[in-house]
Amino acid sequence: MTPEKREVPVRFLCGLAAAVIAVSAAGSESVAPVEVVAEAGWKYRVVTQNLPGIDNLVMAPDGSLYATQELPNGAGKVIKLRRGEVTIVASGFSRPDGLLLRGKFLFITEEIPEGRVLEFDLASKKQRVLATLHNPEGIDTLPDGDLVVSEDSINGRLLRVRRDGAKAVEVILGGLNRPEGLVARPDGAVIFAETATGRVLSYKSGEVNVVVDDLDEPDQVEIAPDGSLWIERSVRLGLPQTWDIIGANGVLAGRLQMPRGRKLASLGPRWLYAIATDDDGLQHLERYPHPVTAGRASDALCEQC
């Protein structure tokens, strides 16, 4: 199946004021917390630090954060961050990457060749394995309650994983080149980054469309509270994190910049969270005011809008 290229926004983005593309500096850059210099219009604070391997974040309704620590060989953890306190929620994972919170359940993927897709009950502290896949990474919930998971490999797939365990895993779409982050929309469309081809694609009802292409290794995708689409991608070492704002006509409308070396981790109604690494290789979490409100870029942060 050859994806059709359409102007941004494609069908599932109709009516949105802008799609926002997040550009992340290379992860190997080290930035000490004391040397942080925010770009004009930005404010930030360190939420917590000294968290080895911190990767994906999800925000609970009470404002607390859950995060994966993507460590290998059973050393991986899921932790909870609340008012400066860090508590271990679950442990014993190998490279836990994808993280999803739905009600009282956390869903976790292990990005290894025989990686598990797990359901963890926050109330009972019990967990169960829903599937074992090849490098599972991105995860979200489909409108019918099933999970959609990406396999990050050269011959990657999007898969339907059923929570009831009654049926085998179902292949939604195959023949992909390193699909990673994904998000499912209420209308059933699945938006995902195909990292190796530099594209962000959408899939719905057997049809594949190109949202945007010619990106440098798009990774994670998120839908912001205002409905805009954020896409994280890599840039050359030393460049600051940048968001290009793509307007409804597919033309660049403006550009936002964050402090150097920050990796977008989570979006909330009022805040976004980023991960930075200090000179000792330890990672810490920072919080920023949300730069996009009411479907448009904040005047204090937009250079060209």
Phi and psi in degrees as a GROMACS rama.xvg file:
@    title "Ramachandran Plot"
@    xaxis  label "Phi"
@    yaxis  label "Psi"
@TYPE xy
-94.9441  118.138  THR-2
-62.3339  138.258  PRO-3
-84.655  135.237  GLU-4
-89.8483  126.215  LYS-5
-127.366  159.264  ARG-6
-68.1483  148.448  GLU-7
-80.2105  135.137  VAL-8
-85.386  147.449  PRO-9
-80.4445  -171.564  VAL-10
-51.519  -45.2912  ARG-11
-76.3756  -4.42214  PHE-12
-106.039  6.75669  LEU-13
-58.5862  138.172  CYS-14
89.3221  -8.16514  GLY-15
-83.0161  146.892  LEU-16
-74.994  -32.1343  ALA-17
-161.179  149.839  ALA-18
-105.757  131.788  ALA-19
-108.829  126.985  VAL-20
-106.623  117.632  ILE-21
-90.0849  130.339  ALA-22
-115.413  121.185  VAL-23
-105.589  136.104  SER-24
-66.3887  156.633  ALA-25
-54.7658  138.12  ALA-26
-68.2896  -14.4923  GLY-27
-80.8413  -9.1804  SER-28
-69.8663  135.48  GLU-29
-105.92  131.103  SER-30
-132.161  120.493  VAL-31
-76.4805  138.698  ALA-32
-55.2953  -34.7888  PRO-33
-72.7429  -12.8819  VAL-34
-100.967  5.94063  GLU-35
-65.2271  130.722  VAL-36
-127.732  110.295  VAL-37
-74.8847  146.051  ALA-38
-67.9324  162.941  GLU-39
-55.6334  132.07  ALA-40
91.059  -6.35677  GLY-41
-102.025  144.928  TRP-42
-129.129  151.378  LYS-43
-155.191  164.521  TYR-44
-146.843  153.677  ARG-45
-80.6557  119.284  VAL-46
-77.1192  -46.861  VAL-47
-161.049  167.935  THR-48
-147.227  179.725  GLN-49
60.5049  50.204  ASN-50
-117.993  90.0827  LEU-51
-60.0692  131.534  PRO-52
72.2853  13.6295  GLY-53
-59.8924  136.058  ILE-54
-132.999  -87.9134  ASP-55
-92.9293  148.513  ASN-56
-127.262  147.133  LEU-57
-133.797  149.654  VAL-58
-106.817  130.576  MET-59
-85.0707  160.84  ALA-60
-57.8146  -27.5532  PRO-61
-84.5706  4.68071  ASP-62
92.3124  -9.36653  GLY-63
-73.1552  160.702  SER-64
-118.247  141.432  LEU-65
-110.351  143.321  TYR-66
-142.917  147.762  ALA-67
-93.235  142.025  THR-68
-108.639  104.668  GLN-69
-80.8522  74.9658  GLU-70
-107.978  149.667  LEU-71
-87.3694  173.313  PRO-72
54.5342  44.5044  ASN-73
80.9797  2.10152  GLY-74
-89.6715  -5.58972  ALA-75
-70.5782  150.598  GLY-76
-138.775  161.957  LYS-77
-115.183  127.61  VAL-78
-120.213  162.567  ILE-79
-119.128  133.711  LYS-80
-113.645  119.984  LEU-81
-147.649  114.286  ARG-82
51.9498  45.4473  ARG-83
84.5228  -6.97702  GLY-84
-98.153  141.006  GLU-85
-115.989  123.207  VAL-86
-126.234  146.265  THR-87
-83.8779  124.34  ILE-88
-90.5384  -45.4752  VAL-89
-153.885  153.819  ALA-90
-144.657  -179.651  SER-91
89.2687  17.0909  GLY-92
-94.4869  157.789  PHE-93
-113.27  109.398  SER-94
52.7997  56.013  ARG-95
-64.5666  126.798  PRO-96
-121.07  -79.7009  ASP-97
-62.8948  142.618  GLY-98
-144.124  133.827  LEU-99
-141.849  136.54  LEU-100
-116.8  122.549  LEU-101
-136.008  108.711  ARG-102
63.1843  -125.643  GLY-103
-92.561  7.03905  LYS-104
-110.835  136.247  PHE-105
-102.43  139.03  LEU-106
-116.686  132.413  PHE-107
-130.66  139.108  ILE-108
-115.539  143.524  THR-109
-105.01  116.697  GLU-110
-85.6814  73.4746  GLU-111
-138.399  165.387  ILE-112
-56.0321  -36.5236  PRO-113
-114.725  58.8654  GLU-114
-81.8556  143.52  GLY-115
-90.7266  148.041  ARG-116
-106.383  116.259  VAL-117
-117.147  148.869  LEU-118
-112.154  126.413  GLU-119
-120.312  124.245  PHE-120
-88.2165  112.844  ASP-121
-66.7576  -24.5307  LEU-122
-80.1661  -49.5794  ALA-123
-91.1126  -13.3762  SER-124
65.9902  18.4556  LYS-125
-94.8061  149.23  LYS-126
-131.945  154.962  GLN-127
-142.931  151.543  ARG-128
-88.8447  122.72  VAL-129
-90.2812  -30.85  LEU-130
-165.388  160.294  ALA-131
-122.396  120.213  THR-132
-128.429  177.643  LEU-133
-97.1961  105.818  HIS-134
54.679  52.3316  ASN-135
-65.7344  140.869  PRO-136
-135.593  -83.6675  GLU-137
-66.1698  145.108  GLY-138
-150.805  139.922  ILE-139
-156.901  175.373  ASP-140
-103.225  131.797  THR-141
-80.3238  161.971  LEU-142
-57.7096  -27.3019  PRO-143
-86.0606  1.75875  ASP-144
98.5321  -16.313  GLY-145
-70.2568  164.931  ASP-146
-99.2953  148.037  LEU-147
-115.692  131.242  VAL-148
-132.11  140.213  VAL-149
-99.8623  145.885  SER-150
-105.589  115.533  GLU-151
-82.6724  87.002  ASP-152
-150.484  168.344  SER-153
-61.9439  -37.3262  ILE-154
-108.227  65.0343  ASN-155
-81.1303  167.244  GLY-156
-141.151  157.222  ARG-157
-102.614  132.916  LEU-158
-129.259  143.954  LEU-159
-93.301  123.704  ARG-160
-115.114  119.622  VAL-161
-88.1261  137.466  ARG-162
-78.8316  -21.5138  ARG-163
-79.6339  -13.3241  ASP-164
72.1893  7.2449  GLY-165
-77.7956  -25.9361  ALA-166
-128.772  160.71  LYS-167
-71.49  164.447  ALA-168
-60.8576  139.352  VAL-169
-110.994  132.898  GLU-170
-79.5113  119.589  VAL-171
-84.5804  -45.3302  ILE-172
-153.078  132.054  LEU-173
-121.172  -178.09  GLY-174
70.7863  27.5142  GLY-175
-95.6266  155.052  LEU-176
-107.794  92.0596  ASN-177
60.8168  62.0655  ARG-178
-71.0408  134.059  PRO-179
-123.436  -105.722  GLU-180
-64.0239  147.395  GLY-181
-148.91  161.284  LEU-182
-148.819  137.779  VAL-183
-102.515  131.994  ALA-184
-90.6372  158.278  ARG-185
-58.4706  -25.6335  PRO-186
-82.0275  2.36002  ASP-187
97.4258  -9.74745  GLY-188
-70.7285  137.57  ALA-189
-109.259  121.059  VAL-190
-103.097  129.491  ILE-191
-147.254  153.397  PHE-192
-91.3552  126.8  ALA-193
-101.233  91.1598  GLU-194
-59.14  -45.4987  THR-195
-70.2223  -22.2817  ALA-196
-99.1873  -6.91102  THR-197
74.1296  24.6693  GLY-198
-118.548  154.541  ARG-199
-114.344  125.013  VAL-200
-117.453  161.365  LEU-201
-125.61  146.553  SER-202
-132.225  130.851  TYR-203
-157.363  129.459  LYS-204
51.321  43.4539  SER-205
81.9754  1.03425  GLY-206
-112.269  131.503  GLU-207
-109.596  130.538  VAL-208
-128.419  149.71  ASN-209
-88.38  121.443  VAL-210
-78.468  -50.5731  VAL-211
-157.611  149.199  VAL-212
-136.067  -172.631  ASP-213
60.7687  38.9945  ASP-214
-100.408  159.145  LEU-215
-93.2624  94.9198  ASP-216
53.3961  64.7657  GLU-217
-61.1036  142.666  PRO-218
-124.153  -87.0296  ASP-219
-91.1774  148.231  GLN-220
-127.908  145.272  VAL-221
-143.646  149.574  GLU-222
-101.269  118.555  ILE-223
-72.6451  162.994  ALA-224
-57.1016  -27.3567  PRO-225
-85.6375  2.37037  ASP-226
93.864  -6.06234  GLY-227
-74.3474  153.756  SER-228
-99.2434  125.497  LEU-229
-107.9  132.623  TRP-230
-128.602  120.714  ILE-231
-86.7487  134.315  GLU-232
-142.916  163.113  ARG-233
-86.9002  151.548  SER-234
-135.158  175.172  VAL-235
-65.9291  150.671  ARG-236
-54.9305  133.327  LEU-237
99.6435  -14.4911  GLY-238
-85.3398  149.04  LEU-239
-74.8194  160.229  PRO-240
-67.7478  133.225  GLN-241
-134.724  142.832  THR-242
-114.196  120.41  TRP-243
-87.0714  133.207  ASP-244
-101.51  114.528  ILE-245
-97.872  119.206  ILE-246
-76.9222  177.547  GLY-247
-62.7071  -22.9472  ALA-248
-89.6112  5.27238  ASN-249
82.1056  6.88198  GLY-250
-103.76  143.924  VAL-251
-61.4608  122.045  LEU-252
-101.728  -20.9701  ALA-253
-179.191  -179.251  GLY-254
-148.666  138.052  ARG-255
-117.37  149.571  LEU-256
-132.127  143.082  GLN-257
-108.656  172.67  MET-258
-58.2612  154.785  PRO-259
-64.8447  145.94  ARG-260
76.3166  16.1602  GLY-261
-96.7202  143.993  ARG-262
-115.043  121.873  LYS-263
-59.7333  130.812  LEU-264
-119.371  -38.94  ALA-265
-159.63  148.027  SER-266
-114.754  137.007  LEU-267
-130.001  176.126  GLY-268
-60.3266  -34.6775  PRO-269
-117.577  -18.4663  ARG-270
-134.73  153.285  TRP-271
-120.578  153.57  LEU-272
-118.526  140.921  TYR-273
-131.424  153.382  ALA-274
-109.76  132.702  ILE-275
-125.344  156.744  ALA-276
-119.749  132.776  THR-277
-90.119  -178.611  ASP-278
-65.29  -20.6218  ASP-279
-90.504  4.87489  ASP-280
82.9801  2.96986  GLY-281
-85.1787  142.755  LEU-282
-103.553  147.282  GLN-283
-137.39  161.789  HIS-284
-106.873  136.731  LEU-285
-124.642  151.834  GLU-286
-119.45  136.395  ARG-287
-128.99  145.844  TYR-288
-59.8447  142.695  PRO-289
-64.1917  125.527  HIS-290
-84.0523  -7.81769  PRO-291
-122.511  123.302  VAL-292
-131.835  146.157  THR-293
54.4535  35.023  ALA-294
74.5083  13.4828  GLY-295
-140.447  163.143  ARG-296
-74.7465  143.52  ALA-297
-62.3242  134.973  SER-298
-60.4286  -29.3612  ASP-299
-71.6164  -18.565  ALA-300
-113.806  -18.5962  LEU-301
-86.0048  130.328  CYS-302
-83.3118  -35.0988  GLU-303
-127.712  -1.22843  GLN-304
